[in-house]
Amino acid sequence: MLRNYFKIAWRSLLNNRGYSAINIGGLALALGIGILLLWWVQDELSYDRFHTQGARIYRVNGGFGTGSTMSMSANIVAPVAAYAKRQVPGVEEAVRLAGNYDSSPFKVGSKTLMEDNAAYVDPAVFTLFDFEWAQGSRTRPFPDLQSVVLTEKAALRYFGSTEALGRTLYSVPKKQTFVVSGVLRDFPDNSSIKAEMLFPFDILVKGYQANDYWKTMESDWGNWLAVTFLKVSPQTPLERIEKTLTELHHASNRFDQTTFYKLQPLRDIHLYNANGQPSGLQEIRMMGIVALILLAIGCINYVNLATARAAQRAKEVSVRKVVGAGRRHLIAQFVAESLLIFLVALVLAVGLIKGVEPYYHELTGKARPFSLTDPQVWAVLGGSIAFTLLVAGLYPAFVLSSFEPLKVLRGKGVISGSGGVFRKVLVVTQFAFSTALIVGTIIIGNQLRFVRERNLGYDRENVFAFWMTDEVARHYKAIKAELQREPGVLAVTSATSNLISNGNSTGDTDWDGKPKNSLFIIAPMAVEEDFIRTFRLKLASGAPFTGSRADSTHYILNETAVKQAGIVNPIGKRFKLWQTEGTIIGVVKDFHFASMRQKVAPAIFYYRPDPGYGRVYVKTTGRDASKAIAAAERLWKRYSPDYPFDYKFMDEQYNNLYKAEQRTGQLFNFFAGIAILVSCLGLFGLATFTAQQRTKEIGIRKVLGASVTGIVALLSKDFLKLVAIAIVIASPLAWWVMSRWLTNFAYKIDIEWWVFLLAGVLAVGIALLTVSFQSMKAALMDPVKSLRAE
């Protein structure tokens, strides 16, 4: 019986090739791209879920500052791990990771390589987390402080196909040799923890420089340098651990009575910021909705076309019923037909996925292949086919099997009333989705354009920058003088931080009138006297640095710092940064030194005439930028030949701040375009069917003098009415969704009314182009042929 169902279904497809092509093509496109997007969503949601103990692992996030300057950080003080494991009930294990920025480059023989992704880690990292080992001991990863663990990728880069275990790496800055004690499998793409080289954390502990406050790193409750993870025993209240750690911090650091700690589940790190606000989760939700919309549009196409063809299949169903077929058998027949269509569409969809996979990897930055041997691929495929079959396969089967034979054979109406209304509802739903996607595409594009073109408060045009090595810093004055003589160079200056993303902050400040027990967080940056002039930062009041000896105790604050500190008439007022008492000589207008997702934070400039480290900024004419870069590289090789010359243009760095948003925009544009295309396929199929059903009517109208324009308008107006209704429904929904997305940005566009008007015009235009092609074809048909049509 089942074989017979599929045989009849196959014959039906062959007998209606045009209908089958539209149905299968639309479903294949919707399934292929929808599945690919769900694959991306599944991959994003799988972050850090491969650790067997992951449900019990938490990252300790630290909150600092008070009032409007309060923020959360994933880096906390180093002693928390040791104290938590020793003194906090419920904590079974504690490990630390810290960035390693002072060992690169490395030499292997005559080869010198930079390493941007290295870290110091506690040995227990390898037993707490399930990272796979290729060589070495998980329980004894670092035999001594001259050991290093590499990933397979790093081992291949440094040693080629030669076995890495036991080989040596020479750190140029540290003038020290490290021996490879282990090789890890490359960190999974869906891991929040990633590094290429891992060194013992005890190197930091042993090399700690004591100061007036803290004698060892394990007692330093003021230096926020380590990411700390805790393994917590089941049923332990997290609030109790957070409270104990906070009290411990306050008891250990009399200078800081405002810091508090929060535990964040390991599996939430990729989805939420340290402060608990959604980060990647919002993008995942958006793309998941787009994937479901794509699948829903494909299902709507199928339902619409299947029910629209009900009149053609009514006699077939009625004859089957007369000769004894039960409704159960008819439902099985039509479900088999739907299943056959879906299976053919699924095969084509998988082929489409493999065809666009290289573009998908380039667009998303992911490397995980879409392989039919991966069980998770089958989970996505199975879920998608079940969703589409349930949504689109059952309804037409019930509709087509419900005809009454007597009415049909007497020539009475087959599917009207509720069936026609339902089909119209589906068309409205379909184009409501498409209109909402058009609105989203326009708004995302406008926001990204706003971010790129917004005045940051300083001039970053044609400026490239590079970090100084010790050798470059020692010869900075000579390098600056030579560069300034180059014809393509307008100015050269330096600072301790990256102006595009100054990640430095401190709470060690004081001024007259500062509230007691408050912690004011400010971003400090040491600069030369010409820094403000070079970047054309505007002063709201006061004067810039002059390069005099007095500038060593002078400060320039931004407007936000003055406002949040509550300093009235700041020029000439006392301000203390760290241990240096000084005077405010200027207030610079607010400028953006971080992403537009954040409001401008308090900032302070202090004067440094002789840079011992930091970042060099070279402003060029633009036209001769290549000559300026060549001159800088030549000087670099003269003074620091062991290090590769690595520079970045500030425009490029600024754009990199918004890679996630740019990816969202590109993904959204691509998938929205596919969804609209699938909608058009369905509308084209319905228009084709409508024109066929009204063939005789069109012939009669033409004989009676109707014009081609009039007939096209007649056939198009019903569809355009439905599209207009869809626009009205979609607009408020799209406004709400995009308003939520824009909350990620502290500085954002307003959603203007013209966006919805433009989206509506585009939706109507797309629908009109789709329908009018078939309408024109029907209107131009010879009336004699029309009147002879069955």
Secondary structure, DSSP 8 states (H G I E B T S, - for coil): -HHHHHHHHHHHHHHTHHHHHHHHHHHHHHHHHHHHHHHHHHHHHTTT---TTGGGEEEEEEEE--GGG-EEESEEETHHHHHHHHHSTTEEEEEEEEE--SS--EEETTEEE--SSEEEE-TTHHHHS---EEES-SS-S-SSTTEEEEEHHHHHHHHTTS--TT-EEEETTTTEEEEEEEEE----TT-S---SEEEETHHHHHT----SS-SSGGG-SS-EEEEEEEEE-TT--HHHHHHHHHHHHHHH-TT----EEEEEEGGGTTTB-TTS-BSHHHHHHHHHHHHHHHHHHHHHHHHHHHHHTHHHHHHHHHHHHHTT--HHHHHHHHHHHHHHHHHHHHHHHHHHHHHHHHHHHHHH-------TT-HHHHHHHHHHHHHHIIIIIHHHHHHHTT--HHHHHTT---S-THHHHHHHHHHHHHHHHHHHHHHHHHHHHHHHHHHHHS--SS--TTEEEEE--HHHHHTHHHHHHHHHTSTTEEEEEEESS-SSS----B--EEETT--TT----BEEEEE-TTHHHHTT--EEEE----S-GGGGGEEEEEHHHHHHHT-SS-TT-EEEETTEEEEEEEEE-----S-TTS----EEEEE-SS-SS-EEEEEE-STTHHHHHHHHHHHHHHH-TTS----EEHHHHHHHTTHHHHHHHHHHHHHHHHHHHHHHHHHHHHHHHHHHHTHHHHHHHHHTT--HHHHHHHHHHHHHHHHHHHHHHHHHHHHHHHHHHHTT-SS-----HHHHHHHHHHHHHHHHHHHHHHHHHHHTS-HHHHHH--
